[in-house]
């Protein structure tokens, strides 16, 4: 069956150009932007459900069969899109994606943390803030330093995303994902112990889910091991 289109969703502090050089030749792709100044002007919705609905609406007019690929925040948006409208998609590739915190207390703590980050992105000096963001434990062990020019981003949209798409606002999707009748490849980095565990748990949840662990990669799998990731996509999509 010929592939119609692959839809790429970046993570927090991501941009559509992050996928440059990672998409194998011959893959028809659409790469979305959520945090550019233009995205702010276009009033792109940034809550998990509303952004997922926006993606599904865009995808319906794209050639099928369609594959959804999301990294980190983009992976969480992708999960909501798949559950909202499974008929739109042929399958998905999810990289370093979280199915949701189980505990209400954990969700509350995470929301408070993300709200504090939102205030930082509204008010603090850019370069020290990016350094602080990169220093988080989730990115330990990775090879790829995230260097981001301030001019490429809407601080308003970054802060809105932290508030509205926080993991603290996401329900635990595991029960709903048990019944998802789509193939999903969960990609994780060998060095990202937390998300390896999450991915392995998802593979045990649904027989249509499988896991690919990329050696020598942390949370930012595609950029830690770009050639490996590109080859993985080539195998997964053709």
C-alpha positions in Angstrom: 0.0 0.0 0.0 1.5 3.4 -1.0 2.1 5.8 1.8 0.1 9.0 1.5 1.5 11.4 4.1 3.5 11.4 7.4 2.6 14.2 9.8 5.4 15.3 12.1 4.7 16.9 15.5 7.7 18.5 17.4 8.2 18.7 21.1 8.3 21.7 23.5 10.7 24.3 22.2 10.6 22.5 18.8 10.1 23.7 15.3 9.2 22.1 12.0 12.8 22.4 10.8 13.9 20.0 13.5 13.0 17.2 11.2 15.3 18.4 8.4 17.7 15.7 7.4 15.8 13.0 9.4 13.1 12.2 6.9 14.1 9.4 4.4 13.8 10.3 0.7 10.5 9.5 -0.7 8.4 10.0 2.4 5.7 12.7 1.8 5.8 14.8 4.9 3.9 17.6 6.6 5.8 19.2 9.5 3.8 21.4 11.9 4.8 24.5 13.9 3.2 25.4 17.2 5.6 28.0 18.7 6.6 30.4 15.9 5.5 34.0 15.9 3.3 33.1 12.9 1.6 30.3 15.0 0.7 32.9 17.6 -0.8 35.2 15.0 -2.8 32.2 13.6 -4.1 31.5 17.1 -3.3 27.8 16.9 -5.0 26.1 19.8 -2.5 24.7 22.4 -4.6 22.5 24.8 -4.0 18.8 24.2 -7.6 18.0 23.0 -8.0 21.2 21.0 -4.5 20.9 19.3 -5.2 17.3 18.5 -8.5 18.3 16.9 -6.7 20.9 14.8 -4.2 18.3 13.7 -6.9 15.9 12.7 -8.7 18.6 10.8 -5.6 19.5 8.9 -4.8 15.8 8.2 -8.2 15.0 6.7 -7.3 17.1 3.7 -3.9 15.5 3.2 -3.3 12.3 1.1 -3.9 9.0 2.8 -2.9 6.6 4.1 -1.7 8.9 6.9 0.9 8.2 9.6 1.2 10.4 12.7 4.7 10.9 14.2 5.1 12.8 17.4 8.1 13.5 19.7 7.6 14.2 23.5 4.9 16.9 23.7 4.1 16.1 20.1 3.8 12.4 21.1 1.2 13.3 23.7 -0.7 15.4 21.2 -0.5 12.5 18.8 -2.1 10.2 21.4 -5.1 12.5 21.7 -5.4 12.8 18.0 -5.4 9.0 17.5 -8.0 8.5 20.2 -10.2 11.4 18.9 -10.2 10.2 15.3 -8.6 6.8 14.7 -10.3 6.7 11.2 -8.0 9.5 10.0 -4.8 7.5 10.6 -3.2 4.3 9.4 -0.8 4.2 12.4 1.7 6.2 14.4 5.3 6.5 15.5 5.7 8.0 19.0 9.1 9.1 20.3 9.7 9.6 24.0 5.9 9.9 24.6 4.1 9.8 27.9 0.6 8.1 28.2 -0.2 10.1 31.3 0.5 10.2 35.0 -1.5 7.7 37.1 -1.7 9.7 40.3 -3.8 12.9 40.8 -1.2 14.1 43.3 1.5 13.6 40.6 -0.6 15.5 38.1 -1.1 18.3 40.5 2.7 18.6 41.2 3.5 18.5 37.5 0.9 21.2 36.7 2.4 23.5 39.4 5.9 22.9 38.0 4.8 23.6 34.4 3.0 26.8 35.6 6.2 27.9 37.2 8.1 27.2 33.9 5.4 29.2 32.0 6.1 32.3 34.2 9.8 31.9 33.4 9.2 31.7 29.7 7.1 34.9 29.9 9.6 36.9 31.9 13.2 35.6 32.2 16.2 36.2 30.1 16.3 33.8 27.2 19.8 32.2 27.1 20.0 31.4 30.8 16.5 30.0 30.6 17.3 27.6 27.7 20.4 26.5 29.7 18.1 25.8 32.7 15.6 23.9 30.5 18.4 21.7 29.1 19.7 20.9 32.5 16.6 19.0 33.5 17.0 15.4 34.6 15.0 14.1 31.7 17.6 15.2 29.2 20.6 13.7 31.0 22.7 11.3 29.0 21.7 12.9 25.7 24.2 14.1 23.1 22.1 16.9 21.5 22.3 20.4 23.1 19.1 22.3 22.3 20.2 25.6 20.9 17.2 27.9 20.2 17.3 31.5 18.9 14.7 33.6 20.7 13.5 35.3 17.5 12.2 31.9 16.2 9.6 31.6 19.0 6.5 33.1 20.5 7.0 33.3 24.2 3.3 33.6 24.6 2.7 30.3 22.8 5.4 28.6 24.8 3.9 29.8 28.1 0.4 28.8 26.9 1.5 25.4 26.0 3.1 24.8 29.4 -0.2 25.9 31.0 -2.7 24.2 28.7 -0.8 21.1 27.5 0.9 20.3 30.8 1.3 16.6 31.6 -0.6 17.6 34.7 -3.7 18.3 32.7 -3.5 15.1 30.7 -5.5 12.1 31.9 -4.0 8.7 32.2 -4.8 7.4 28.7 -3.8 3.7 29.3 -7.3 2.3 29.5 -8.5 4.1 26.4 -5.3 3.0 24.5 -6.0 -0.6 25.3 -8.7 -0.6 22.7 -6.9 1.4 20.0 -7.0 -0.7 16.8 -4.0 1.0 15.1 -0.3 -0.1 15.0 1.9 2.2 17.1 5.6 2.1 17.2 6.9 3.5 20.6 10.5 4.7 20.2 12.7 5.4 23.2 16.3 6.0 24.0 18.5 3.4 25.7 19.7 6.1 28.2 16.2 7.5 28.9 15.3 5.0 31.6 12.0 6.5 32.6 10.6 6.6 29.1 12.0 3.2 28.2 9.9 1.9 31.1 6.8 3.8 29.8 7.2 2.4 26.3 7.7 -1.2 27.5 4.6 -0.8 29.6 2.6 0.3 26.6 3.8 -2.7 24.5 2.4 -4.9 27.2 -0.9 -3.1 27.1 -1.9 -3.5 23.5 -0.7 -6.2 21.0 -0.7 -3.7 18.2 2.0 -1.6 20.1 5.7 -2.4 19.8 8.9 -0.8 21.1 12.1 0.2 19.4 15.0 1.2 21.8 17.7 3.2 20.2 21.2 2.6 21.6 23.2 5.5 22.7 20.3 7.9 22.7 18.6 9.8 25.5 15.2 11.5 25.5 16.0 13.4 22.2 16.3 10.2 20.3 16.1 11.6 16.7 18.8 14.2 17.3 21.0 12.0 19.5 21.2 9.3 16.9 20.0 10.9 13.6 21.2 8.2 11.2 19.8 5.4 13.3 16.5 7.2 13.6 16.3 7.8 9.9 16.9 4.2 9.2 14.2 3.2 11.7 11.7 5.4 9.9 12.7 4.0 6.6 12.0 0.4 7.9 8.8 1.4 9.8 7.1 3.4 7.0 7.9 1.3 3.9 
